[in-house]
């Protein structure tokens, strides 16, 4: 998947379930590369649920491809 397609996929989600699927879709070999380190896609999916259910801090999600930004959007508009 091209980089722009990863951005488009994340930014098109309309629910937390779709965000979790999108995270897995854009991962390469189960990893999403951040600016300073790799992030495990499975842990990112767990992070989405943790933020919604337990009010975890937003920094459990990577900012890569707008994942954290989209999570913030979903928290307020889903």
Jmol script that loads the backbone (N, CA, C; Angstrom):
load data "model"
ATOM      1  N   UNK A   1       0.849  -1.171   0.000  1.00  0.00           N
ATOM      2  CA  UNK A   1       0.000   0.000   0.000  1.00  0.00           C
ATOM      3  C   UNK A   1       0.902   1.244   0.000  1.00  0.00           C
ATOM      4  N   UNK A   2       0.581   2.188  -0.867  1.00  0.00           N
ATOM      5  CA  UNK A   2       1.334   3.438  -0.943  1.00  0.00           C
ATOM      6  C   UNK A   2       1.078   4.287   0.309  1.00  0.00           C
ATOM      7  N   UNK A   3       2.018   5.162   0.628  1.00  0.00           N
ATOM      8  CA  UNK A   3       1.892   6.012   1.817  1.00  0.00           C
ATOM      9  C   UNK A   3       0.612   6.846   1.780  1.00  0.00           C
ATOM     10  N   UNK A   4       0.311   7.451   0.644  1.00  0.00           N
ATOM     11  CA  UNK A   4      -0.887   8.294   0.550  1.00  0.00           C
ATOM     12  C   UNK A   4      -2.150   7.476   0.779  1.00  0.00           C
ATOM     13  N   UNK A   5      -2.140   6.227   0.338  1.00  0.00           N
ATOM     14  CA  UNK A   5      -3.295   5.353   0.538  1.00  0.00           C
ATOM     15  C   UNK A   5      -3.496   5.026   2.016  1.00  0.00           C
ATOM     16  N   UNK A   6      -2.407   4.921   2.757  1.00  0.00           N
ATOM     17  CA  UNK A   6      -2.497   4.678   4.198  1.00  0.00           C
ATOM     18  C   UNK A   6      -3.153   5.870   4.890  1.00  0.00           C
ATOM     19  N   UNK A   7      -2.727   7.078   4.514  1.00  0.00           N
ATOM     20  CA  UNK A   7      -3.328   8.294   5.068  1.00  0.00           C
ATOM     21  C   UNK A   7      -4.820   8.348   4.746  1.00  0.00           C
ATOM     22  N   UNK A   8      -5.156   8.082   3.497  1.00  0.00           N
ATOM     23  CA  UNK A   8      -6.556   8.119   3.071  1.00  0.00           C
ATOM     24  C   UNK A   8      -7.386   7.082   3.820  1.00  0.00           C
ATOM     25  N   UNK A   9      -6.846   5.901   4.008  1.00  0.00           N
ATOM     26  CA  UNK A   9      -7.578   4.831   4.693  1.00  0.00           C
ATOM     27  C   UNK A   9      -7.898   5.228   6.130  1.00  0.00           C
ATOM     28  N   UNK A  10      -6.912   5.747   6.842  1.00  0.00           N
ATOM     29  CA  UNK A  10      -7.138   6.156   8.232  1.00  0.00           C
ATOM     30  C   UNK A  10      -8.117   7.320   8.310  1.00  0.00           C
ATOM     31  N   UNK A  11      -7.934   8.297   7.458  1.00  0.00           N
ATOM     32  CA  UNK A  11      -8.769   9.496   7.535  1.00  0.00           C
ATOM     33  C   UNK A  11     -10.187   9.298   7.025  1.00  0.00           C
ATOM     34  N   UNK A  12     -10.490   8.154   6.452  1.00  0.00           N
ATOM     35  CA  UNK A  12     -11.847   7.901   5.958  1.00  0.00           C
ATOM     36  C   UNK A  12     -12.713   7.146   6.960  1.00  0.00           C
ATOM     37  N   UNK A  13     -12.152   6.719   8.087  1.00  0.00           N
ATOM     38  CA  UNK A  13     -12.927   5.900   9.027  1.00  0.00           C
ATOM     39  C   UNK A  13     -13.998   6.735   9.725  1.00  0.00           C
ATOM     40  N   UNK A  14     -15.100   6.061  10.050  1.00  0.00           N
ATOM     41  CA  UNK A  14     -16.225   6.727  10.702  1.00  0.00           C
ATOM     42  C   UNK A  14     -16.619   6.085  12.033  1.00  0.00           C
ATOM     43  N   UNK A  15     -15.864   5.051  12.451  1.00  0.00           N
ATOM     44  CA  UNK A  15     -16.168   4.391  13.725  1.00  0.00           C
ATOM     45  C   UNK A  15     -14.878   3.810  14.296  1.00  0.00           C
ATOM     46  N   UNK A  16     -14.905   3.495  15.584  1.00  0.00           N
ATOM     47  CA  UNK A  16     -13.715   2.900  16.192  1.00  0.00           C
ATOM     48  C   UNK A  16     -13.453   1.510  15.626  1.00  0.00           C
ATOM     49  N   UNK A  17     -14.517   0.783  15.291  1.00  0.00           N
ATOM     50  CA  UNK A  17     -14.328  -0.546  14.689  1.00  0.00           C
ATOM     51  C   UNK A  17     -13.618  -0.423  13.345  1.00  0.00           C
ATOM     52  N   UNK A  18     -14.009   0.558  12.571  1.00  0.00           N
ATOM     53  CA  UNK A  18     -13.367   0.772  11.274  1.00  0.00           C
ATOM     54  C   UNK A  18     -11.929   1.248  11.458  1.00  0.00           C
ATOM     55  N   UNK A  19     -11.667   2.049  12.490  1.00  0.00           N
ATOM     56  CA  UNK A  19     -10.298   2.496  12.760  1.00  0.00           C
ATOM     57  C   UNK A  19      -9.414   1.299  13.087  1.00  0.00           C
ATOM     58  N   UNK A  20      -9.915   0.383  13.901  1.00  0.00           N
ATOM     59  CA  UNK A  20      -9.122  -0.793  14.249  1.00  0.00           C
ATOM     60  C   UNK A  20      -8.817  -1.636  13.008  1.00  0.00           C
ATOM     61  N   UNK A  21      -9.789  -1.788  12.138  1.00  0.00           N
ATOM     62  CA  UNK A  21      -9.571  -2.538  10.901  1.00  0.00           C
ATOM     63  C   UNK A  21      -8.572  -1.807  10.004  1.00  0.00           C
ATOM     64  N   UNK A  22      -8.700  -0.488   9.930  1.00  0.00           N
ATOM     65  CA  UNK A  22      -7.794   0.309   9.100  1.00  0.00           C
ATOM     66  C   UNK A  22      -6.354   0.211   9.603  1.00  0.00           C
ATOM     67  N   UNK A  23      -6.172   0.209  10.909  1.00  0.00           N
ATOM     68  CA  UNK A  23      -4.827   0.072  11.482  1.00  0.00           C
ATOM     69  C   UNK A  23      -4.208  -1.241  11.025  1.00  0.00           C
ATOM     70  N   UNK A  24      -4.979  -2.300  11.099  1.00  0.00           N
ATOM     71  CA  UNK A  24      -4.469  -3.605  10.655  1.00  0.00           C
ATOM     72  C   UNK A  24      -4.232  -3.626   9.151  1.00  0.00           C
ATOM     73  N   UNK A  25      -5.077  -2.925   8.392  1.00  0.00           N
ATOM     74  CA  UNK A  25      -4.933  -2.874   6.937  1.00  0.00           C
ATOM     75  C   UNK A  25      -3.640  -2.188   6.503  1.00  0.00           C
ATOM     76  N   UNK A  26      -3.261  -1.130   7.201  1.00  0.00           N
ATOM     77  CA  UNK A  26      -2.084  -0.364   6.758  1.00  0.00           C
ATOM     78  C   UNK A  26      -0.769  -0.911   7.293  1.00  0.00           C
ATOM     79  N   UNK A  27      -0.851  -1.791   8.291  1.00  0.00           N
ATOM     80  CA  UNK A  27       0.369  -2.348   8.884  1.00  0.00           C
ATOM     81  C   UNK A  27       1.096  -3.239   7.883  1.00  0.00           C
ATOM     82  N   UNK A  28       2.395  -3.188   7.942  1.00  0.00           N
ATOM     83  CA  UNK A  28       3.229  -4.062   7.122  1.00  0.00           C
ATOM     84  C   UNK A  28       3.914  -5.050   8.050  1.00  0.00           C
ATOM     85  N   UNK A  29       3.589  -6.317   7.881  1.00  0.00           N
ATOM     86  CA  UNK A  29       4.086  -7.372   8.771  1.00  0.00           C
ATOM     87  C   UNK A  29       3.751  -7.096  10.226  1.00  0.00           C
ATOM     88  N   UNK A  30       2.559  -6.504  10.454  1.00  0.00           N
ATOM     89  CA  UNK A  30       2.099  -6.245  11.809  1.00  0.00           C
ATOM     90  C   UNK A  30       2.714  -5.030  12.473  1.00  0.00           C
ATOM     91  N   UNK A  31       3.442  -4.206  11.693  1.00  0.00           N
ATOM     92  CA  UNK A  31       4.147  -3.050  12.250  1.00  0.00           C
ATOM     93  C   UNK A  31       3.745  -1.776  11.512  1.00  0.00           C
ATOM     94  N   UNK A  32       3.589  -0.704  12.282  1.00  0.00           N
ATOM     95  CA  UNK A  32       3.402   0.635  11.728  1.00  0.00           C
ATOM     96  C   UNK A  32       4.615   1.446  12.165  1.00  0.00           C
ATOM     97  N   UNK A  33       5.338   1.976  11.209  1.00  0.00           N
ATOM     98  CA  UNK A  33       6.530   2.752  11.544  1.00  0.00           C
ATOM     99  C   UNK A  33       6.148   4.159  12.001  1.00  0.00           C
ATOM    100  N   UNK A  34       6.619   4.514  13.185  1.00  0.00           N
ATOM    101  CA  UNK A  34       6.468   5.866  13.685  1.00  0.00           C
ATOM    102  C   UNK A  34       7.701   6.666  13.322  1.00  0.00           C
ATOM    103  N   UNK A  35       7.757   7.904  13.777  1.00  0.00           N
ATOM    104  CA  UNK A  35       8.932   8.732  13.482  1.00  0.00           C
ATOM    105  C   UNK A  35      10.177   8.236  14.187  1.00  0.00           C
ATOM    106  N   UNK A  36      10.012   7.730  15.401  1.00  0.00           N
ATOM    107  CA  UNK A  36      11.194   7.320  16.159  1.00  0.00           C
ATOM    108  C   UNK A  36      11.266   5.826  16.463  1.00  0.00           C
ATOM    109  N   UNK A  37      10.135   5.118  16.291  1.00  0.00           N
ATOM    110  CA  UNK A  37      10.163   3.691  16.600  1.00  0.00           C
ATOM    111  C   UNK A  37       8.998   2.983  15.927  1.00  0.00           C
ATOM    112  N   UNK A  38       9.086   1.667  15.810  1.00  0.00           N
ATOM    113  CA  UNK A  38       7.970   0.896  15.248  1.00  0.00           C
ATOM    114  C   UNK A  38       6.890   0.653  16.306  1.00  0.00           C
ATOM    115  N   UNK A  39       5.664   0.574  15.856  1.00  0.00           N
ATOM    116  CA  UNK A  39       4.525   0.309  16.724  1.00  0.00           C
ATOM    117  C   UNK A  39       3.859  -0.981  16.252  1.00  0.00           C
ATOM    118  N   UNK A  40       3.509  -1.857  17.163  1.00  0.00           N
ATOM    119  CA  UNK A  40       2.807  -3.084  16.814  1.00  0.00           C
ATOM    120  C   UNK A  40       1.347  -2.752  16.530  1.00  0.00           C
ATOM    121  N   UNK A  41       0.865  -3.168  15.379  1.00  0.00           N
ATOM    122  CA  UNK A  41      -0.514  -2.873  14.986  1.00  0.00           C
ATOM    123  C   UNK A  41      -1.507  -3.465  15.985  1.00  0.00           C
ATOM    124  N   UNK A  42      -1.257  -4.676  16.457  1.00  0.00           N
ATOM    125  CA  UNK A  42      -2.170  -5.311  17.412  1.00  0.00           C
ATOM    126  C   UNK A  42      -2.276  -4.490  18.697  1.00  0.00           C
ATOM    127  N   UNK A  43      -1.175  -3.917  19.139  1.00  0.00           N
ATOM    128  CA  UNK A  43      -1.189  -3.070  20.346  1.00  0.00           C
ATOM    129  C   UNK A  43      -1.937  -1.770  20.083  1.00  0.00           C
ATOM    130  N   UNK A  44      -1.848  -1.262  18.845  1.00  0.00           N
ATOM    131  CA  UNK A  44      -2.576  -0.053  18.490  1.00  0.00           C
ATOM    132  C   UNK A  44      -4.076  -0.304  18.531  1.00  0.00           C
ATOM    133  N   UNK A  45      -4.489  -1.472  18.049  1.00  0.00           N
ATOM    134  CA  UNK A  45      -5.906  -1.845  18.094  1.00  0.00           C
ATOM    135  C   UNK A  45      -6.377  -1.936  19.543  1.00  0.00           C
ATOM    136  N   UNK A  46      -5.577  -2.542  20.399  1.00  0.00           N
ATOM    137  CA  UNK A  46      -5.911  -2.609  21.830  1.00  0.00           C
ATOM    138  C   UNK A  46      -5.988  -1.200  22.417  1.00  0.00           C
ATOM    139  N   UNK A  47      -5.117  -0.324  21.954  1.00  0.00           N
ATOM    140  CA  UNK A  47      -5.104   1.058  22.439  1.00  0.00           C
ATOM    141  C   UNK A  47      -6.394   1.803  22.124  1.00  0.00           C
ATOM    142  N   UNK A  48      -6.966   1.550  20.965  1.00  0.00           N
ATOM    143  CA  UNK A  48      -8.237   2.181  20.595  1.00  0.00           C
ATOM    144  C   UNK A  48      -9.308   1.819  21.620  1.00  0.00           C
ATOM    145  N   UNK A  49      -9.417   0.538  21.938  1.00  0.00           N
ATOM    146  CA  UNK A  49     -10.407   0.105  22.938  1.00  0.00           C
ATOM    147  C   UNK A  49     -10.091   0.665  24.324  1.00  0.00           C
ATOM    148  N   UNK A  50      -8.828   0.664  24.688  1.00  0.00           N
ATOM    149  CA  UNK A  50      -8.427   1.156  26.008  1.00  0.00           C
ATOM    150  C   UNK A  50      -8.758   2.635  26.171  1.00  0.00           C
ATOM    151  N   UNK A  51      -8.535   3.406  25.139  1.00  0.00           N
ATOM    152  CA  UNK A  51      -8.839   4.839  25.212  1.00  0.00           C
ATOM    153  C   UNK A  51     -10.345   5.046  25.360  1.00  0.00           C
ATOM    154  N   UNK A  52     -11.127   4.315  24.581  1.00  0.00           N
ATOM    155  CA  UNK A  52     -12.583   4.490  24.633  1.00  0.00           C
ATOM    156  C   UNK A  52     -13.187   3.979  25.946  1.00  0.00           C
ATOM    157  N   UNK A  53     -12.668   2.887  26.472  1.00  0.00           N
ATOM    158  CA  UNK A  53     -13.274   2.263  27.651  1.00  0.00           C
ATOM    159  C   UNK A  53     -12.705   2.745  28.973  1.00  0.00           C
ATOM    160  N   UNK A  54     -11.416   3.003  29.019  1.00  0.00           N
ATOM    161  CA  UNK A  54     -10.766   3.254  30.301  1.00  0.00           C
ATOM    162  C   UNK A  54     -10.129   4.628  30.392  1.00  0.00           C
ATOM    163  N   UNK A  55     -10.375   5.446  29.412  1.00  0.00           N
ATOM    164  CA  UNK A  55      -9.844   6.800  29.416  1.00  0.00           C
ATOM    165  C   UNK A  55      -8.311   6.814  29.512  1.00  0.00           C
ATOM    166  N   UNK A  56      -7.674   5.941  28.740  1.00  0.00           N
ATOM    167  CA  UNK A  56      -6.210   5.909  28.670  1.00  0.00           C
ATOM    168  C   UNK A  56      -5.704   7.165  27.984  1.00  0.00           C
ATOM    169  N   UNK A  57      -4.448   7.536  28.207  1.00  0.00           N
ATOM    170  CA  UNK A  57      -3.908   8.711  27.519  1.00  0.00           C
ATOM    171  C   UNK A  57      -3.787   8.455  26.018  1.00  0.00           C
ATOM    172  N   UNK A  58      -3.935   9.490  25.260  1.00  0.00           N
ATOM    173  CA  UNK A  58      -3.921   9.393  23.806  1.00  0.00           C
ATOM    174  C   UNK A  58      -2.572   8.925  23.259  1.00  0.00           C
ATOM    175  N   UNK A  59      -1.510   9.096  24.030  1.00  0.00           N
ATOM    176  CA  UNK A  59      -0.188   8.751  23.501  1.00  0.00           C
ATOM    177  C   UNK A  59       0.089   7.245  23.444  1.00  0.00           C
ATOM    178  N   UNK A  60      -0.918   6.418  23.724  1.00  0.00           N
ATOM    179  CA  UNK A  60      -0.746   4.983  23.479  1.00  0.00           C
ATOM    180  C   UNK A  60      -0.901   4.680  21.991  1.00  0.00           C
ATOM    181  N   UNK A  61      -1.386   5.668  21.234  1.00  0.00           N
ATOM    182  CA  UNK A  61      -1.501   5.535  19.779  1.00  0.00           C
ATOM    183  C   UNK A  61      -0.428   6.360  19.093  1.00  0.00           C
ATOM    184  N   UNK A  62       0.044   5.874  17.967  1.00  0.00           N
ATOM    185  CA  UNK A  62       1.006   6.613  17.170  1.00  0.00           C
ATOM    186  C   UNK A  62       0.320   7.758  16.426  1.00  0.00           C
ATOM    187  N   UNK A  63       1.077   8.782  16.114  1.00  0.00           N
ATOM    188  CA  UNK A  63       0.555   9.875  15.301  1.00  0.00           C
ATOM    189  C   UNK A  63       0.673   9.557  13.814  1.00  0.00           C
ATOM    190  N   UNK A  64       1.401   8.502  13.482  1.00  0.00           N
ATOM    191  CA  UNK A  64       1.618   8.137  12.088  1.00  0.00           C
ATOM    192  C   UNK A  64       0.297   7.979  11.349  1.00  0.00           C
ATOM    193  N   UNK A  65       0.258   8.505  10.146  1.00  0.00           N
ATOM    194  CA  UNK A  65      -0.900   8.416   9.241  1.00  0.00           C
ATOM    195  C   UNK A  65      -2.165   9.044   9.813  1.00  0.00           C
ATOM    196  N   UNK A  66      -2.031   9.848  10.859  1.00  0.00           N
ATOM    197  CA  UNK A  66      -3.182  10.516  11.450  1.00  0.00           C
ATOM    198  C   UNK A  66      -4.014   9.631  12.361  1.00  0.00           C
ATOM    199  N   UNK A  67      -3.420   8.530  12.842  1.00  0.00           N
ATOM    200  CA  UNK A  67      -4.178   7.597  13.693  1.00  0.00           C
ATOM    201  C   UNK A  67      -4.659   8.289  14.970  1.00  0.00           C
ATOM    202  N   UNK A  68      -3.769   8.970  15.641  1.00  0.00           N
ATOM    203  CA  UNK A  68      -4.154   9.637  16.900  1.00  0.00           C
ATOM    204  C   UNK A  68      -5.185  10.738  16.629  1.00  0.00           C
ATOM    205  N   UNK A  69      -4.991  11.480  15.579  1.00  0.00           N
ATOM    206  CA  UNK A  69      -5.921  12.546  15.211  1.00  0.00           C
ATOM    207  C   UNK A  69      -7.313  11.986  14.927  1.00  0.00           C
ATOM    208  N   UNK A  70      -7.369  10.884  14.212  1.00  0.00           N
ATOM    209  CA  UNK A  70      -8.657  10.281  13.890  1.00  0.00           C
ATOM    210  C   UNK A  70      -9.324   9.737  15.146  1.00  0.00           C
ATOM    211  N   UNK A  71      -8.546   9.233  16.081  1.00  0.00           N
ATOM    212  CA  UNK A  71      -9.095   8.741  17.351  1.00  0.00           C
ATOM    213  C   UNK A  71      -9.744   9.888  18.119  1.00  0.00           C
ATOM    214  N   UNK A  72      -9.081  11.029  18.137  1.00  0.00           N
ATOM    215  CA  UNK A  72      -9.648  12.200  18.817  1.00  0.00           C
ATOM    216  C   UNK A  72     -10.977  12.584  18.171  1.00  0.00           C
ATOM    217  N   UNK A  73     -11.005  12.595  16.853  1.00  0.00           N
ATOM    218  CA  UNK A  73     -12.239  12.897  16.129  1.00  0.00           C
ATOM    219  C   UNK A  73     -13.360  11.932  16.536  1.00  0.00           C
ATOM    220  N   UNK A  74     -13.039  10.645  16.556  1.00  0.00           N
ATOM    221  CA  UNK A  74     -14.054   9.642  16.880  1.00  0.00           C
ATOM    222  C   UNK A  74     -14.541   9.754  18.323  1.00  0.00           C
ATOM    223  N   UNK A  75     -13.673  10.133  19.226  1.00  0.00           N
ATOM    224  CA  UNK A  75     -14.051  10.277  20.629  1.00  0.00           C
ATOM    225  C   UNK A  75     -15.171  11.316  20.792  1.00  0.00           C
ATOM    226  N   UNK A  76     -15.127  12.327  19.966  1.00  0.00           N
ATOM    227  CA  UNK A  76     -16.101  13.418  20.113  1.00  0.00           C
ATOM    228  C   UNK A  76     -17.298  13.306  19.180  1.00  0.00           C
ATOM    229  N   UNK A  77     -17.145  12.566  18.071  1.00  0.00           N
ATOM    230  CA  UNK A  77     -18.226  12.560  17.088  1.00  0.00           C
ATOM    231  C   UNK A  77     -18.820  11.195  16.803  1.00  0.00           C
ATOM    232  N   UNK A  78     -18.286  10.145  17.385  1.00  0.00           N
ATOM    233  CA  UNK A  78     -18.866   8.829  17.146  1.00  0.00           C
ATOM    234  C   UNK A  78     -20.068   8.635  18.057  1.00  0.00           C
TER     235      UNK A  78
END
end "model"
wireframe off; spacefill off
backbone 0.3
color backbone group
